[in-house]
Amino acid sequence: NASDPFGTFLGQVRNNCWNEQIGRRSIPQLMPTPNNIDDSFMDLLSQLYFGKIRVGGVRSKLEGFLDARPDSSGVNCILQQLPARAPAAPGLTPFSR
């Protein structure tokens, strides 16, 4: 919903990437319900969404965290859910995609 753009992003990742594998885990394992998301995965998605980490950094972290291939369809699916320019977290300037 418009009042919670980050929540909307999470919902898009969960819904649009549901059948994807991220390394050794699946989206259903990482995000079984909208309110039950793996803490490390949630932190990474938050950093990505709010521009605290660049796309290349996300690919590297998912490779290290979940043994995900950086160019895998699951990783690409997550990245495709990002808005063209992520909003800044308070006090930060976002990176462009």
ZIMOFEN-V948500 format. One record per residue. N is the residue number from 0. SS is DSSP state (H for helix, E for strand, L for the rest). PHI is phi as a letter, one per 30 degrees, with the letter a starting at -180 (999 if undefined). NEAR is the number of other C-alpha atoms within 10 Angstrom. Layout:
n=N ss=SS phi=PHI near=NEAR
n=N ss=SS phi=PHI near=NEAR
This chain:
n=0 ss=L phi=999 near=9
n=1 ss=L phi=d near=7
n=2 ss=L phi=d near=7
n=3 ss=L phi=b near=8
n=4 ss=H phi=d near=14
n=5 ss=H phi=d near=18
n=6 ss=H phi=d near=14
n=7 ss=H phi=d near=14
n=8 ss=H phi=e near=19
n=9 ss=H phi=d near=21
n=10 ss=H phi=d near=17
n=11 ss=H phi=d near=17
n=12 ss=H phi=e near=22
n=13 ss=H phi=d near=22
n=14 ss=H phi=d near=14
n=15 ss=H phi=d near=15
n=16 ss=L phi=c near=22
n=17 ss=L phi=e near=18
n=18 ss=L phi=d near=12
n=19 ss=L phi=d near=20
n=20 ss=E phi=c near=20
n=21 ss=E phi=c near=26
n=22 ss=L phi=i near=18
n=23 ss=L phi=d near=11
n=24 ss=E phi=b near=13
n=25 ss=E phi=c near=17
n=26 ss=H phi=e near=22
n=27 ss=H phi=e near=16
n=28 ss=H phi=d near=15
n=29 ss=H phi=d near=19
n=30 ss=L phi=b near=21
n=31 ss=L phi=d near=14
n=32 ss=E phi=b near=11
n=33 ss=L phi=e near=11
n=34 ss=L phi=c near=8
n=35 ss=E phi=b near=11
n=36 ss=L phi=b near=18
n=37 ss=L phi=e near=14
n=38 ss=H phi=e near=11
n=39 ss=H phi=d near=11
n=40 ss=H phi=d near=17
n=41 ss=H phi=d near=15
n=42 ss=H phi=d near=12
n=43 ss=H phi=d near=17
n=44 ss=H phi=d near=22
n=45 ss=H phi=d near=17
n=46 ss=H phi=e near=16
n=47 ss=H phi=d near=22
n=48 ss=H phi=d near=27
n=49 ss=L phi=d near=21
n=50 ss=L phi=i near=21
n=51 ss=L phi=d near=19
n=52 ss=L phi=b near=17
n=53 ss=L phi=d near=16
n=54 ss=H phi=e near=17
n=55 ss=H phi=d near=10
n=56 ss=H phi=d near=15
n=57 ss=H phi=d near=18
n=58 ss=H phi=e near=19
n=59 ss=H phi=d near=15
n=60 ss=H phi=d near=17
n=61 ss=H phi=d near=18
n=62 ss=H phi=d near=19
n=63 ss=H phi=d near=13
n=64 ss=H phi=d near=14
n=65 ss=H phi=b near=16
n=66 ss=L phi=h near=14
n=67 ss=L phi=d near=21
n=68 ss=L phi=d near=16
n=69 ss=L phi=e near=20
n=70 ss=L phi=c near=10
n=71 ss=L phi=d near=15
n=72 ss=H phi=d near=15
n=73 ss=H phi=d near=22
n=74 ss=H phi=d near=21
n=75 ss=H phi=d near=16
n=76 ss=H phi=d near=18
n=77 ss=H phi=e near=21
n=78 ss=H phi=d near=18
n=79 ss=H phi=d near=14
n=80 ss=L phi=d near=18
n=81 ss=L phi=d near=19
n=82 ss=L phi=d near=12
n=83 ss=L phi=e near=9
n=84 ss=L phi=b near=13
n=85 ss=L phi=d near=19
n=86 ss=L phi=d near=17
n=87 ss=L phi=d near=14
n=88 ss=L phi=d near=14
n=89 ss=L phi=e near=7
n=90 ss=L phi=i near=6
n=91 ss=L phi=b near=11
n=92 ss=L phi=c near=13
n=93 ss=L phi=d near=18
n=94 ss=L phi=d near=17
n=95 ss=L phi=d near=11
n=96 ss=L phi=d near=14
